[in-house]
């Protein structure tokens, strides 16, 4: 129901009773720590969630046999926290440990296996390995279609994740189709202000924005924000996503003052909710930097894009497409200020990464090619 404060209170009361009534390594204590962790996860408090999940795992290792499904669940939850914090290598390791246990302990079409495929796909998507991500998400969907009724919310999650991959590789019509299928299921299965409905509105808005249909995009984003304000605490990272996306529409429409205000609101929330080198902070610095480029404030633009690049170098693998975005944007600043040799250097770095990480028809590859050609003409 999205009532996280009430949920946390109930889970903590349960834990208090179990601490009194049960021995210290009883499996039911692990369940309580796990449930408390899930609430912190849903409210974006990832370090608290990680701590709770790790406490649960410690108890389970003592109390349960080594291939018990509950151990797999704990490894899975720990992986999710590392993924949310942008620590993809640690996330992948935890998810794969979970998957190994589940393959031994569960039948081949068990939903927990679908969950493992889904989560491993999510890490690959975060690392920019989109082919592996799509394969994992599709395998997850195959299992869910066998195991679940046709309008179950978990099917919507799979369609949503497949849409994310198509979005990332620039296949927007396929992405929109997947997102709309997800939304249709969620409208039937969930209450009207559930956060997952907000996510669907947000993702559909992303596709309309990418396709240049800004009025439709703005409508979808604003509906998403309305739901999130009801369902989530005021500094939840998902609210930052909405402010950022609405700002992007105003940016694309040339309304820079509105865009800047929304981008800065998004960044304020992210600074409170996320670790300092989270990729989402890099995206915010990137967006504000782009806005300053268009406003002709190049010194500020350069500083923000360099901050974005610093975070991405720490948080992402070396050929992640978002690193190329930062290199390209810094190149744009140098081009606009007449420093063409520096601009060319950054554009070529962007081109090298995009060629390795994106399909050859992706619009980013064509963009950076034009940028390089333009700079060479001016040198």
C-alpha positions as CSV (number, residue, x, y, z in Angstrom):
1,X,0.0,0.0,0.0
2,X,3.0,2.3,0.1
3,X,2.4,3.2,3.8
4,X,6.1,2.8,4.8
5,X,6.0,4.4,8.2
6,X,3.3,2.1,9.4
7,X,5.1,-0.9,7.9
8,X,8.3,0.0,9.6
9,X,6.6,0.4,13.0
10,X,5.0,-3.0,12.7
11,X,8.2,-4.7,11.6
12,X,10.2,-3.1,14.4
13,X,7.6,-4.2,17.0
14,X,7.7,-7.7,15.7
15,X,11.5,-7.7,16.0
16,X,11.3,-6.5,19.6
17,X,9.0,-9.4,20.6
18,X,11.2,-12.0,18.7
19,X,14.4,-10.8,20.5
20,X,12.7,-11.5,23.8
21,X,11.0,-14.8,22.9
22,X,13.6,-16.5,20.6
23,X,17.3,-17.5,20.7
24,X,19.6,-14.9,19.1
25,X,20.1,-16.8,15.8
26,X,16.6,-18.0,15.2
27,X,15.5,-17.7,11.5
28,X,12.5,-15.6,12.4
29,X,14.8,-12.8,13.6
30,X,16.4,-12.8,10.2
31,X,12.9,-12.4,8.7
32,X,12.4,-9.3,10.8
33,X,15.7,-7.7,9.8
34,X,14.9,-8.5,6.2
35,X,11.5,-6.9,6.4
36,X,12.9,-3.8,8.0
37,X,15.5,-3.6,5.3
38,X,12.8,-3.8,2.6
39,X,11.1,-0.7,4.0
40,X,14.3,1.2,4.1
41,X,14.9,0.1,0.5
42,X,11.5,1.4,-0.6
43,X,12.1,4.8,1.1
44,X,15.5,5.1,-0.6
45,X,17.6,4.7,2.6
46,X,19.9,2.2,1.0
47,X,22.7,2.2,3.7
48,X,20.2,1.4,6.4
49,X,18.6,-1.3,4.2
50,X,22.0,-2.8,3.5
51,X,22.8,-3.0,7.2
52,X,19.5,-4.8,7.9
53,X,19.9,-7.2,5.0
54,X,23.5,-8.1,6.1
55,X,22.3,-8.7,9.7
56,X,19.6,-11.0,8.3
57,X,22.2,-12.9,6.2
58,X,24.5,-13.4,9.2
59,X,21.7,-15.1,11.2
60,X,20.7,-17.2,8.2
61,X,24.3,-18.5,7.6
62,X,24.3,-19.9,11.2
63,X,20.7,-21.2,11.2
64,X,20.1,-22.6,7.7
65,X,21.7,-25.1,5.4
66,X,24.0,-23.5,2.8
67,X,21.6,-23.8,-0.2
68,X,18.5,-22.7,1.6
69,X,16.3,-20.4,-0.6
70,X,16.2,-17.8,2.2
71,X,20.0,-17.3,1.9
72,X,19.5,-16.7,-1.8
73,X,16.9,-14.0,-1.0
74,X,19.4,-12.3,1.3
75,X,22.2,-12.3,-1.2
76,X,19.6,-10.9,-3.7
77,X,18.5,-8.1,-1.4
78,X,22.1,-7.1,-0.7
79,X,22.8,-7.1,-4.4
80,X,19.9,-4.8,-4.9
81,X,21.3,-2.3,-2.4
82,X,24.7,-2.3,-4.1
83,X,22.9,-1.8,-7.4
84,X,20.9,1.2,-6.1
85,X,24.2,2.7,-4.8
86,X,25.9,2.3,-8.2
87,X,28.3,-0.4,-7.0
88,X,27.7,-2.7,-9.9
89,X,30.5,-5.2,-9.4
90,X,29.4,-6.0,-5.8
91,X,25.8,-6.1,-7.0
92,X,26.5,-8.6,-9.7
93,X,28.5,-10.8,-7.3
94,X,25.7,-10.9,-4.8
95,X,23.0,-11.6,-7.5
96,X,25.0,-14.4,-9.0
97,X,25.5,-16.0,-5.6
98,X,21.8,-15.8,-5.1
99,X,21.2,-17.3,-8.5
100,X,23.5,-20.2,-7.9
101,X,21.6,-21.2,-4.7
102,X,18.3,-20.9,-6.4
103,X,19.2,-23.1,-9.4
104,X,20.1,-25.9,-6.9
105,X,17.2,-25.4,-4.5
106,X,14.2,-24.5,-6.7
107,X,12.3,-25.9,-9.7
108,X,13.3,-24.4,-13.1
109,X,10.2,-22.1,-13.5
110,X,10.1,-20.8,-9.9
111,X,9.5,-17.1,-9.6
112,X,12.6,-16.5,-7.6
113,X,14.7,-17.6,-10.6
114,X,12.8,-15.1,-12.7
115,X,13.7,-12.5,-10.0
116,X,17.4,-13.4,-10.3
117,X,17.4,-13.1,-14.1
118,X,15.6,-9.8,-13.7
119,X,18.1,-8.4,-11.2
120,X,21.2,-9.6,-13.1
121,X,19.7,-7.9,-16.1
122,X,19.4,-4.7,-14.2
123,X,23.1,-4.7,-13.3
124,X,24.1,-5.3,-16.9
125,X,21.9,-2.4,-17.9
126,X,23.5,-0.2,-15.4
127,X,26.9,-1.2,-16.7
128,X,25.8,-0.5,-20.3
129,X,25.9,-4.1,-21.4
130,X,22.5,-3.9,-23.0
131,X,22.5,-7.2,-25.0
132,X,23.2,-9.2,-21.8
133,X,20.5,-7.1,-20.0
134,X,17.9,-7.8,-22.6
135,X,18.6,-11.5,-22.6
136,X,18.2,-11.7,-18.8
137,X,15.0,-9.7,-18.8
138,X,13.5,-11.8,-21.5
139,X,14.4,-15.0,-19.7
140,X,12.7,-13.6,-16.6
141,X,9.6,-12.7,-18.5
142,X,9.4,-16.2,-20.0
143,X,9.3,-17.7,-16.5
144,X,6.7,-15.2,-15.2
145,X,4.4,-15.9,-18.1
146,X,4.4,-19.6,-17.0
147,X,4.1,-19.0,-13.3
148,X,1.8,-16.0,-13.0
149,X,-1.7,-14.8,-14.0
150,X,-1.8,-12.6,-17.1
151,X,-2.3,-9.3,-15.1
152,X,0.1,-9.9,-12.3
153,X,2.2,-6.8,-11.4
154,X,5.5,-8.7,-11.7
155,X,4.8,-9.2,-15.5
156,X,4.4,-5.4,-15.7
157,X,7.9,-5.1,-14.1
158,X,9.4,-7.3,-16.8
159,X,7.8,-5.4,-19.6
160,X,9.0,-2.2,-18.0
161,X,12.6,-3.4,-17.7
162,X,12.6,-4.6,-21.4
163,X,11.4,-1.1,-22.3
164,X,14.3,0.4,-20.3
165,X,16.8,-1.5,-22.5
166,X,15.1,-0.5,-25.7
167,X,15.1,3.1,-24.5
168,X,18.9,2.9,-23.7
169,X,19.7,1.7,-27.2
170,X,17.5,4.3,-28.9
171,X,14.7,2.0,-30.0
172,X,12.0,4.3,-28.7
173,X,8.9,2.8,-30.4
174,X,9.7,-0.6,-29.0
175,X,10.3,0.9,-25.6
176,X,7.0,2.8,-25.7
177,X,5.2,-0.4,-26.6
178,X,6.8,-2.3,-23.7
179,X,6.0,0.6,-21.2
180,X,2.4,0.8,-22.3
181,X,2.0,-3.0,-21.9
182,X,3.4,-2.6,-18.4
183,X,1.1,0.3,-17.6
184,X,-2.0,-1.6,-18.8
185,X,-1.3,-4.4,-16.3
186,X,-0.6,-2.0,-13.5
187,X,-3.8,-0.1,-13.9
188,X,-5.7,-3.4,-13.4
189,X,-3.6,-4.8,-10.6
190,X,-2.6,-1.8,-8.4
191,X,-4.3,1.0,-6.4
192,X,-4.5,4.3,-8.1
193,X,-1.6,6.0,-6.2
194,X,0.8,3.1,-6.2
195,X,4.5,4.1,-6.9
196,X,4.7,1.6,-9.8
197,X,2.0,3.5,-11.7
198,X,4.1,6.7,-11.2
199,X,7.0,4.8,-12.7
200,X,4.9,3.8,-15.7
201,X,3.8,7.4,-16.3
202,X,7.4,8.5,-16.0
203,X,8.7,6.0,-18.5
204,X,6.0,6.7,-21.0
205,X,6.9,10.4,-20.6
206,X,10.5,9.6,-21.3
207,X,9.6,8.1,-24.6
208,X,7.4,11.0,-25.7
209,X,10.2,13.3,-24.7
210,X,12.7,11.3,-26.7
211,X,10.3,11.4,-29.7
212,X,9.9,15.2,-29.4
213,X,6.2,15.1,-28.2
214,X,6.8,17.4,-25.3
215,X,3.2,18.2,-24.4
216,X,2.4,14.5,-24.0
217,X,5.7,14.0,-22.1
218,X,4.9,16.9,-19.7
219,X,1.5,15.4,-19.0
220,X,2.9,12.0,-18.2
221,X,5.7,13.4,-16.0
222,X,3.3,15.6,-14.0
223,X,0.9,12.7,-13.4
224,X,3.9,10.6,-12.2
225,X,4.9,13.4,-9.8
226,X,1.4,13.8,-8.3
227,X,1.4,10.1,-7.4
228,X,4.9,10.2,-5.9
229,X,4.1,13.1,-3.7
230,X,1.3,11.1,-2.2
231,X,3.1,7.8,-2.0
232,X,6.7,8.6,-1.1
233,X,8.6,10.6,1.6
234,X,9.7,14.1,0.6
235,X,13.3,13.3,-0.1
236,X,12.9,10.0,-1.9
237,X,15.2,9.7,-5.0
238,X,12.2,9.0,-7.2
239,X,10.9,12.5,-6.6
240,X,14.2,13.8,-7.8
241,X,13.7,11.8,-11.0
242,X,10.4,13.5,-11.6
243,X,11.7,17.0,-11.1
244,X,14.6,16.2,-13.4
245,X,12.4,14.9,-16.1
246,X,9.9,17.8,-16.0
247,X,12.9,20.1,-16.1
248,X,14.2,18.3,-19.2
249,X,10.9,19.0,-21.0
250,X,11.1,22.7,-20.2
251,X,14.8,22.6,-21.3
252,X,13.8,21.1,-24.7
253,X,11.1,23.7,-25.0
254,X,13.6,26.5,-24.4
255,X,12.2,27.5,-21.0
256,X,15.5,27.6,-19.3
257,X,14.5,29.4,-16.1
258,X,11.8,26.7,-15.3
259,X,14.2,24.0,-16.3
260,X,17.0,25.3,-14.0
261,X,14.7,25.5,-11.0
262,X,13.5,22.0,-11.4
263,X,17.0,20.6,-12.1
264,X,18.3,22.2,-8.9
265,X,15.3,20.9,-6.9
266,X,16.2,17.4,-8.2
267,X,19.8,17.8,-7.2
268,X,18.9,19.0,-3.7
269,X,17.0,15.8,-3.1
270,X,19.7,13.5,-4.5
271,X,22.4,15.1,-2.3
272,X,20.3,14.1,0.8
273,X,19.2,10.7,-0.4
274,X,22.2,9.2,-2.3
275,X,25.9,8.5,-1.7
276,X,28.2,11.3,-3.1
277,X,29.3,9.3,-6.1
278,X,26.0,7.9,-7.2
279,X,25.5,8.1,-11.0
280,X,22.2,10.0,-10.6
281,X,24.1,12.9,-9.1
282,X,26.4,12.9,-12.2
283,X,23.3,13.1,-14.4
284,X,22.0,16.1,-12.5
285,X,25.3,17.9,-12.8
286,X,25.3,17.0,-16.4
287,X,21.8,18.4,-17.0
288,X,22.5,21.7,-15.2
289,X,25.8,22.0,-17.1
290,X,24.0,21.6,-20.4
291,X,21.6,24.3,-19.5
292,X,24.5,26.7,-18.7
293,X,26.0,25.9,-22.1
294,X,22.8,27.0,-23.8
295,X,22.7,30.1,-21.7
296,X,26.3,30.9,-22.7
297,X,27.7,30.6,-19.1
298,X,30.6,28.4,-20.1
299,X,32.7,28.6,-17.0
300,X,29.9,27.2,-14.9
301,X,29.0,24.7,-17.5
302,X,32.6,23.4,-17.7
303,X,32.8,23.0,-13.9
304,X,29.5,21.1,-13.7
305,X,30.3,18.7,-16.5
306,X,33.7,18.0,-15.1
307,X,32.1,17.2,-11.8
308,X,29.7,14.9,-13.6
309,X,32.7,13.2,-15.3
310,X,34.5,12.7,-12.0
311,X,31.6,10.9,-10.5
312,X,31.0,8.7,-13.6
313,X,34.7,7.7,-13.7
314,X,34.3,6.4,-10.1
315,X,30.9,4.9,-10.4
316,X,30.8,3.4,-13.9
317,X,32.8,0.9,-16.0
318,X,35.2,2.6,-18.4
319,X,33.1,2.1,-21.5
320,X,29.7,3.1,-20.1
321,X,27.8,5.4,-22.5
322,X,27.2,8.0,-19.8
323,X,31.0,8.6,-19.7
324,X,30.8,9.5,-23.4
325,X,28.0,11.9,-22.6
326,X,30.3,13.8,-20.2
327,X,33.2,13.8,-22.6
328,X,30.9,15.1,-25.4
329,X,29.5,17.9,-23.2
330,X,32.9,19.1,-22.2
331,X,33.9,19.0,-25.8
332,X,30.9,21.2,-26.6
333,X,32.0,23.8,-24.0
334,X,35.5,23.9,-25.5
335,X,34.1,24.2,-29.0
336,X,31.8,27.1,-28.0
337,X,34.7,28.9,-26.4
338,X,37.0,28.4,-29.4
339,X,39.4,25.9,-27.9
340,X,39.1,23.5,-30.8
341,X,42.0,21.2,-30.1
342,X,40.6,20.5,-26.6
343,X,37.2,20.0,-28.0
344,X,38.4,17.5,-30.5
345,X,40.2,15.5,-27.8
346,X,37.0,15.2,-25.8
347,X,34.8,14.4,-28.8
348,X,37.1,11.6,-29.8
349,X,37.0,10.1,-26.3
350,X,33.2,10.2,-26.5
351,X,33.2,8.6,-30.0
352,X,35.5,5.8,-28.9
353,X,33.2,4.9,-26.0
354,X,30.0,5.1,-27.9
355,X,31.3,3.0,-30.7
356,X,32.1,0.3,-28.2
357,X,28.9,0.5,-26.2
358,X,26.1,1.4,-28.6
359,X,24.7,0.0,-31.8
360,X,26.2,1.7,-34.9
361,X,22.8,3.3,-35.8
362,X,22.4,5.0,-32.4
363,X,21.9,8.8,-32.7
364,X,24.7,9.6,-30.3
365,X,27.3,8.1,-32.7
366,X,26.0,10.3,-35.5
367,X,26.0,13.3,-33.1
368,X,29.6,13.0,-32.1
369,X,30.7,12.4,-35.7
370,X,29.1,15.7,-36.7
371,X,30.8,17.4,-33.7
372,X,34.2,16.1,-34.8
373,X,33.7,17.2,-38.4
374,X,32.6,20.7,-37.3
375,X,35.6,21.1,-35.0
376,X,38.0,19.9,-37.7
377,X,36.6,22.5,-40.1
378,X,37.3,25.3,-37.6
379,X,40.8,24.3,-36.8
